[in-house]
């Protein structure tokens, strides 16, 4: 049996906030493909989860916090240019942080499917 290859990177980024289903797809996409994340796509997905992002005035680092979950913050190098690929080491670190705070994120989403 041949299964169609599903693009885990193409989650829905429409609407005001992501659902738990889309959170699942984001986590799976990060785990499956840490080399194919562009900065704008990741920032958009994180903001829809309630994160606040701030790009440094100088340099390429973006700081990410969740205002409703104490201790949930990280930063990553968004690369050169407006929509650069993010280095896989940053994606792996983001994945670890999201996994650690997954339960709290789900509570913030309120069980939306």
Secondary structure as UniProt FT lines:
FT   TURN            8..9
FT   HELIX           20..32
FT   TURN            34..35
FT   HELIX           39..48
FT   TURN            49..50
FT   STRAND          51..55
FT   STRAND          61..66
FT   TURN            67..68
FT   TURN            70..71
FT   STRAND          73..77
FT   TURN            82..83
FT   HELIX           88..100
FT   HELIX           102..109
FT   TURN            110..111
//
